[in-house]
């Protein structure tokens, strides 16, 4: 069975056909830089362009890097403020031949990891964190998604956790992996005090270099790298569209 997913990020918009039986991309994904400024109409035009390049006319899953309820964006921490109140599902659906399911980008990545990757078969409380422009989060209780958690914005030492511990912060401040790991450790310590998860899955681009920083963490919770890496958002979006998961 095939589906289609589009992963909208602060720097790039990626999409591809997905084999939903195996949780793998079918062929080469298409990536187009996110328009700057990332205004709703411009972004939705790119999403439609990505879908159109595959000639796909079925149900499409589309991620958004913020809180998404009933197709409407409620936050825009790493997007243009004009996104708040925008009905993304309707906007994309007016541009593509198929129907559209929208959801938070980290929720999509988490769905993929729980179905096909590092979280497969895990019970209890599983937390997926994606380290990129910000820190996205997805929370699962016995495999069921609790949508729209925004744990990247929990307060750590007086400021948003993602301001110091995101992958963008590491690059911006030219931190070594050991120095950045100390910040991630502090962020995770704050999360653990409130959640007590059974497993933490870390994703985003930095998961490809997990050996450089995950072993340096001192969390009581086991931390494992995501297995689908940067394809997780696309795969999870397609899965969400098929299963009608999301907001």
C-alpha positions in Angstrom: 0.0 0.0 0.0 1.3 3.4 -0.9 0.7 6.9 0.5 2.2 10.3 0.2 3.7 12.6 2.7 5.0 16.1 2.7 7.2 17.4 5.6 7.3 21.2 6.0 10.3 22.5 7.8 11.9 25.9 8.4 14.5 25.4 5.8 13.1 22.8 3.4 9.8 21.2 2.2 10.2 17.5 1.4 7.8 15.0 -0.1 7.7 11.5 -1.5 5.6 8.4 -2.2 5.7 6.0 0.8 5.5 2.3 1.0 3.2 2.0 4.1 3.8 -1.7 4.5 7.5 -1.2 5.0 7.7 2.4 6.1 10.1 3.4 3.3 10.2 6.0 0.6 9.4 4.9 -2.9 12.0 6.4 -5.2 13.8 9.7 -4.6 12.2 12.4 -2.5 11.8 15.9 -3.7 13.1 18.8 -1.6 12.4 22.4 -2.3 13.8 25.2 -0.1 11.2 26.8 2.2 10.2 30.2 0.8 11.6 33.2 2.8 9.6 34.7 4.3 7.6 31.5 4.9 4.2 33.0 4.2 1.2 30.6 4.1 0.4 31.0 0.4 4.0 30.6 -0.7 4.5 27.5 1.5 1.2 25.9 0.4 2.2 26.6 -3.3 5.4 24.7 -2.7 3.6 21.8 -1.0 1.3 21.5 -4.1 4.4 21.7 -6.4 5.9 18.7 -4.5 2.8 16.7 -4.8 2.3 17.6 -8.4 5.8 16.4 -9.3 4.7 12.9 -8.5 1.3 13.2 -10.2 -0.3 11.9 -7.0 -4.0 12.3 -6.6 -4.8 10.4 -3.4 -4.9 11.3 0.3 -1.9 13.4 1.3 -0.4 13.9 4.7 1.3 17.3 5.4 3.2 18.3 8.5 3.5 21.7 10.1 6.1 22.8 12.6 3.7 24.0 15.3 0.4 23.2 17.0 -2.2 22.1 14.4 -5.9 21.6 15.3 -8.5 20.7 12.7 -6.2 21.8 10.0 -5.6 25.2 11.5 -2.2 26.4 12.7 -2.2 27.8 16.3 1.5 28.6 16.7 4.4 29.8 14.5 7.5 29.7 16.6 9.8 29.0 13.6 7.4 30.2 10.9 6.0 33.6 9.8 3.5 34.9 12.4 0.8 35.1 9.7 0.5 31.3 9.9 -1.5 31.6 13.2 -5.1 31.1 12.3 -4.4 29.8 8.8 -6.4 26.7 7.7 -3.5 24.9 6.2 -5.5 21.8 5.4 -8.0 23.8 3.3 -5.3 25.8 1.6 -3.4 22.8 0.5 -6.5 20.9 -0.4 -7.5 23.7 -2.8 -4.2 23.2 -4.6 -4.0 19.4 -5.0 -6.4 16.9 -6.5 -6.6 14.7 -3.4 -7.7 15.2 0.2 -5.3 16.4 2.9 -4.5 15.4 6.5 -2.4 17.9 8.5 -0.5 17.3 11.8 2.4 18.6 13.8 5.8 17.7 12.3 7.2 16.0 15.4 4.0 14.0 15.8 4.5 12.7 12.3 8.1 11.7 13.0 7.0 10.0 16.2 4.3 8.1 14.4 6.8 6.8 11.9 9.3 5.7 14.6 6.6 4.0 16.7 5.3 2.1 13.6 8.5 1.2 11.9 11.5 2.4 13.8 13.1 2.8 17.3 9.7 2.9 19.1 8.2 -0.1 17.4 6.5 -2.4 20.0 7.4 -0.1 22.9 4.8 0.2 25.7 4.6 2.8 28.5 5.5 6.4 27.9 7.7 7.1 24.9 8.9 10.5 24.1 10.2 11.4 20.6 12.3 14.6 20.3 13.4 16.1 17.0 16.4 18.4 17.1 16.5 20.9 14.3 15.6 24.6 14.0 13.8 24.1 17.2 13.0 21.0 19.3 9.9 19.2 18.3 8.2 16.6 20.6 5.8 13.7 20.3 4.4 11.8 23.2 3.0 8.3 23.1 1.2 6.3 25.9 1.1 2.6 25.1 1.5 3.5 21.4 -1.2 6.1 21.3 -0.3 9.7 20.3 -0.9 12.6 22.6 -1.0 15.3 19.9 0.5 18.8 19.9 2.9 18.6 22.8 5.3 21.5 22.7 8.1 20.4 25.0 10.7 22.4 23.1 9.3 25.4 24.8 9.5 24.2 28.4 11.5 26.7 30.5 15.0 25.6 31.3 17.1 28.0 33.3 14.8 30.8 32.6 14.4 30.4 28.8 12.9 28.2 26.2 14.7 24.9 26.2 15.1 24.9 22.4 16.9 28.3 22.5 20.0 26.6 24.1 19.6 22.9 23.1 18.3 22.8 19.5 20.6 21.7 16.7 20.3 25.2 15.3 21.8 26.5 18.6 24.7 24.1 18.3 25.5 25.4 14.8 24.8 29.0 15.7 27.2 29.0 18.6 29.7 26.6 17.0 29.5 24.2 19.9 31.4 20.9 20.0 29.2 17.8 20.4 30.4 17.3 24.0 29.5 20.9 24.9 26.1 20.7 23.2 25.4 17.3 24.9 25.7 19.1 28.2 22.9 21.5 27.2 20.8 18.6 25.9 21.4 16.8 29.2 20.1 19.8 31.1 17.1 20.0 28.9 16.3 16.3 29.3 16.8 16.5 33.0 14.1 19.1 33.2 11.8 17.0 31.1 12.4 13.9 33.1 11.4 15.5 36.3 7.9 16.1 35.0 7.3 13.1 32.7 9.3 10.1 33.8 9.3 8.5 30.3 10.2 4.9 29.6 12.1 5.6 26.4 13.4 8.8 24.6 13.9 8.6 20.8 16.0 11.4 19.4 15.6 12.5 15.8 16.4 15.2 13.3 19.6 15.6 11.4 21.8 15.2 14.5 20.5 11.7 15.0 22.8 10.6 12.1 25.7 11.5 14.4 24.2 10.1 17.6 27.4 8.3 18.5 29.0 11.7 19.1 26.6 12.9 21.8 24.0 10.3 22.9 26.6 8.3 24.9 27.5 11.5 26.8 24.0 12.0 28.2 23.4 11.1 31.9 19.6 10.6 31.7 18.0 7.9 33.7 15.8 7.2 30.7 17.2 5.1 27.9 17.9 7.4 24.9 18.1 5.9 21.4 18.5 7.5 18.0 15.7 7.5 15.5 16.0 4.9 12.8 14.2 6.7 9.9 16.3 9.8 10.3 15.2 12.6 8.1 12.6 10.5 6.3 10.5 10.1 9.4 8.4 13.2 8.8 7.5 12.2 5.3 6.7 8.6 6.3 4.7 9.7 9.4 2.7 12.2 7.4 1.7 9.5 4.8 0.8 7.1 7.6 -1.3 9.8 9.4 -3.2 10.4 6.2 -3.9 6.7 5.7 -5.0 6.2 9.4 -6.8 9.6 9.7 -4.5 10.6 12.6 -3.9 14.2 13.4 -5.8 17.4 13.8 
